[in-house]
Amino acid sequence: MRNLISLLAGAVFGAGLFISGMTDTAKVQGWLDIFGNWDPTLAFVLGGAILPMFVAWRMTPGRRPLTATLFPPQPPVRIDARLAVGSALFGAGWGLSGLCPGPAMASLAYGGSLHWIFFAAMVAGMVLTPSLLRMFQR
């Protein structure tokens, strides 16, 4: 049951990314170009994601998930160099390519070879990051 719910949630998420234009790299770069030819339409997409989740998280305490016994505990908030560097790298990659992880996966079926190259580089970065962190923490 859990896999079916995950499949359906992923399909709805991917369809939402496609319909909203989040998989269109030019549209995303237009959203990020606040000092140039800014395209504010993705603000509605962000609001459409943030507002329902805000309500859902407020309703979570005291409830039980469908496929687990408990919701995972909220992680501690730590603002450190790792978070700052990761955020900067994410933002630079998003601005340069117009893709972030969700839309990158959603666009693999139709995006062409450049989307596959971005996806491979993204996965390589995710796989290599723990090793790089261990190497620099010595």
Stockholm file with secondary structure:
# STOCKHOLM 1.0

chainA/1-138         MRNLISLLAGAVFGAGLFISGMTDTAKVQGWLDIFGNWDPTLAFVLGGAILPMFVAWRMTPGRRPLTATLFPPQPPVRIDARLAVGSALFGAGWGLSGLCPGPAMASLAYGGSLHWIFFAAMVAGMVLTPSLLRMFQR
#=GR chainA/1-138 SS CHHHHHHHHHHHHHHHHHHHTTTCHHHHHHHHCTTSSCCTTHHHHHHHHHHHHHHHHHHCTTCCCSSSSSCCCCCCCCCCHHHHHHHHHHHHHHHHHSCCHHHHHHTTTTSCHHHHHHHHHHHHHHHHHHHHHHHHTC
#=GC SS_cons         CHHHHHHHHHHHHHHHHHHHTTTCHHHHHHHHCTTSSCCTTHHHHHHHHHHHHHHHHHHCTTCCCSSSSSCCCCCCCCCCHHHHHHHHHHHHHHHHHSCCHHHHHHTTTTSCHHHHHHHHHHHHHHHHHHHHHHHHTC
//
